């Protein structure tokens, strides 16, 4: 891509703070229009850091990639046809399980995925404590805790996006799921773990 080092897609269900993350990343560099031949809004912009230019595309909010809606079809076609360098899946930290099906579909497409666990403050207020390190190990992809409404976690997210680029010895496919994890995702079988990832804090 001429003039651009990386292409990153922001994905997620509606109302998970995806637009807030997009606005923080792109600022005044964003462009808003419509997807070609569609009435669905298209937003894209750029984030520049350490001389690297990252193009950010905000995909329509989607619950899955089964293309039951125009928004889902747009998201699916963009990932398949444009092959972004990474997908950032924005998830609501207080309801992580709602995003797992969409995550499994992304892993099957063999595209690097980063989970941005947004609204950590909401989860905390609801008495939910998340072991981010264990969740990352369980899912097999980078997990970044965030509170986008307070501009917390953006730098960590950018670092996760740039990790394969900043570590030349690490293959660009470092975030891609191995065959066993893809098989489990296809059959809805998560990795086994004996430790609790999420715990409800008694008040």
C-alpha positions in Angstrom: 0.0 0.0 0.0 1.7 3.2 -1.2 2.6 5.6 1.6 1.1 3.3 4.3 3.0 0.8 6.4 0.0 -1.1 7.9 -3.7 -1.5 7.2 -5.7 -2.1 10.4 -9.4 -2.9 10.7 -11.4 -2.0 13.8 -14.2 -4.5 14.3 -16.7 -5.3 17.0 -20.4 -5.4 17.9 -22.4 -2.2 18.2 -22.0 -0.2 21.4 -18.6 -1.5 22.5 -16.8 1.9 22.1 -15.4 1.2 18.7 -16.0 4.7 17.4 -14.3 6.2 20.5 -11.2 4.1 19.8 -11.3 5.1 16.2 -11.5 8.8 17.1 -8.7 8.6 19.5 -6.4 6.9 17.0 -7.2 9.0 13.9 -8.1 12.4 15.4 -8.5 15.0 12.6 -7.1 12.8 10.0 -10.3 10.8 9.5 -12.4 10.7 6.4 -16.1 9.9 6.5 -18.1 8.7 3.5 -20.1 5.7 2.3 -18.9 2.2 1.3 -19.0 1.9 -2.5 -22.5 1.3 -3.7 -23.8 1.2 -0.1 -25.6 3.6 2.2 -23.6 2.4 5.1 -21.1 4.9 6.5 -17.4 4.3 6.0 -14.8 5.9 8.3 -11.1 5.7 7.8 -8.1 7.7 9.0 -4.4 7.5 9.8 -2.3 7.1 12.9 1.4 8.0 12.6 4.0 6.9 15.2 7.8 6.7 15.0 7.7 7.4 11.2 5.2 4.6 10.6 1.8 5.3 9.0 -1.1 3.1 10.0 -4.3 3.3 8.0 -7.3 2.6 10.3 -10.6 1.5 8.8 -13.7 1.4 11.1 -15.8 -1.5 10.0 -19.5 -1.5 10.5 -20.7 -2.9 13.9 -21.3 -6.6 13.4 -22.4 -9.6 15.6 -21.0 -12.1 13.1 -19.6 -12.5 9.6 -22.6 -14.6 8.3 -23.7 -11.7 6.1 -27.3 -11.6 7.3 -27.1 -7.8 7.2 -25.5 -5.3 4.9 -23.1 -4.3 7.6 -21.9 -7.8 8.2 -21.4 -8.4 4.5 -19.3 -5.3 4.3 -17.1 -6.3 7.2 -16.6 -9.8 5.9 -15.8 -8.7 2.3 -13.3 -6.1 3.5 -11.4 -8.6 5.5 -11.4 -11.2 2.8 -10.6 -8.9 -0.1 -8.3 -6.3 1.5 -6.4 -8.7 3.9 -5.6 -6.2 6.6 -2.3 -6.5 8.5 -4.3 -6.8 11.7 -7.9 -6.8 13.0 -8.5 -5.1 16.3 -11.6 -6.6 17.8 -13.2 -4.2 20.3 -15.0 -6.1 23.1 -17.0 -5.0 26.1 -15.1 -6.1 29.1 -18.3 -6.6 31.1 -19.6 -9.1 28.5 -16.6 -10.7 26.9 -18.5 -13.8 26.0 -20.6 -11.9 23.5 -17.6 -11.3 21.3 -16.1 -14.8 21.3 -18.2 -16.0 18.3 -17.0 -13.1 16.2 -13.4 -13.7 17.4 -13.6 -17.4 16.4 -14.8 -16.3 12.9 -11.9 -13.9 12.5 -9.4 -16.6 13.5 -10.8 -18.9 10.8 -9.9 -16.2 8.2 -6.3 -16.6 9.2 -5.8 -12.8 9.8 -3.8 -11.5 12.8 -6.3 -10.5 15.6 -5.8 -8.3 18.7 -8.6 -8.1 21.3 -9.1 -4.6 22.7 -10.9 -5.2 26.0 -12.7 -1.9 26.4 -14.8 -0.6 29.2 -12.7 -2.2 31.9 -14.1 0.5 34.3 -17.6 -0.7 33.6 -16.7 -4.3 34.3 -15.0 -3.2 37.6 -18.1 -1.3 38.7 -20.2 -4.4 38.0 -17.8 -6.4 40.3 -16.1 -8.3 37.4 -12.4 -8.9 37.6 -10.6 -10.1 34.5 -7.2 -11.9 34.5 -6.0 -10.3 31.2 -2.9 -12.4 31.1 -4.7 -15.6 31.5 -7.4 -14.5 28.9 -4.6 -13.8 26.4 -3.1 -17.2 27.0 -6.5 -18.8 26.7 -7.5 -17.1 23.5 -4.0 -17.3 21.9 -4.1 -13.7 20.7 -2.9 -10.4 22.3 -5.4 -8.8 24.7 -5.2 -5.1 25.6 -7.2 -3.7 28.5 -8.7 -0.3 27.7 -10.9 2.5 29.0 -11.3 4.4 25.7 -13.7 7.0 27.2 -10.8 8.1 29.4 -8.1 7.6 26.8 -6.5 4.7 28.6 -4.9 1.9 26.8 -4.4 3.5 23.3 -0.6 3.4 23.5 -0.7 -0.3 24.6 -3.0 -1.0 21.6 -0.6 0.7 19.1 2.3 -1.3 20.6 0.4 -4.5 20.1 -0.4 -3.5 16.5 3.3 -2.7 15.8 4.8 -5.7 17.6 5.4 -7.8 14.5 6.9 -4.8 12.7 9.2 -3.8 15.6 10.4 -7.4 16.1 11.9 -8.4 12.7 12.8 -11.9 14.1 9.1 -12.5 14.8 7.1 -13.7 11.8 4.3 -11.5 10.5 1.9 -14.4 11.2 2.7 -14.4 14.9 -0.8 -13.6 15.9 -2.4 -16.2 13.6 -4.0 -19.2 15.1 -2.3 -22.5 14.7 -4.2 -25.5 13.1 -5.3 -26.8 16.5 -6.8 -23.5 17.6 -8.5 -23.1 14.3 -9.9 -26.6 14.6 -11.2 -25.8 18.1 -12.7 -22.5 16.9 -14.4 -24.2 14.0 -16.0 -26.7 16.4 -16.6 -24.2 19.2 -14.1 -25.8 21.5 -12.0 -23.3 23.6 -8.6 -24.1 25.0 -8.7 -25.9 28.3 -7.6 -24.0 31.4 -8.0 -24.8 35.1 -7.8 -21.2 36.4 -10.8 -18.8 36.3 -10.4 -16.0 33.8 -13.2 -13.9 35.0 -14.4 -13.7 38.6 -17.3 -11.9 40.2 -16.1 -9.9 43.1 -18.3 -10.2 46.2 -19.2 -6.9 47.7 
